[in-house]
Amino acid sequence: MGTFTLTLKEVLSYTPDIGLDSYPIFDESHRNVLNNKIVDHFLNREIGQETIDIFRHAVRRKMNEIMPLYNQMYRSEALILDPFLTFRSTSESATNGESESRATEQSVGTTKSATDSTARAVGSDTPQVQLSGNEDYATQIQDTVSRATADGSSDGSSTQDSTGSQSGTMSSSSEGFTGSVSALVQEYRATFLNIDMQIIDELEPLFMQIWDNGDSYTPGHDFFPLMRGFGLW
């Protein structure tokens, strides 16, 4: 039996609706889990409002105010993280090019030749007589001199063109960790959250913060049913 107001257990004996049925939650299947934790935690605590209606409204208002933030925390907690991964890098490169080349070859040649020839025909009526050394006194002498020349040239050229193109992509990635493994474990442990318990702590102001010491503060155990008769809830 509550001393100053009703305990949550007594409120639930009058109505199951304490304002926990419509607040936004990241996963509807978690609503009953969270609601049961809230009820179990505060079951024997006295509500901090004069009537059940005011208490129900206070719970509904508080949950609507705080749950948008805690829903984000629930979602972030569900992310799968590797505590030993401190860096990850990825790089990509692409090549795309064209090439063109031209080779030209030109050749020029010149040829020249000259041929000289000399011939002498000697006739003598007196073959038994030795001719002079120059054969100047022969009966007949015929000298023949000839020269032949030839000139030539050649000119040629060739051109070769070639084109080409190339394209490609290349990617690389690396990941790992730096630092102390034990320090990474400590940092990872610091990220552990009991979000349900944080929400319960947020609801503490909705309940009485005074504990019963056994003294009587109300005119009998039927005080709150009497208030109900006056239409206070």
Helices and strands as residue ranges (DSSP letters): H 8-14, G 28-30, H 31-42, H 52-77, E 87-123, E 140-176, H 181-189, H 195-202, G 204-206, H 223-229
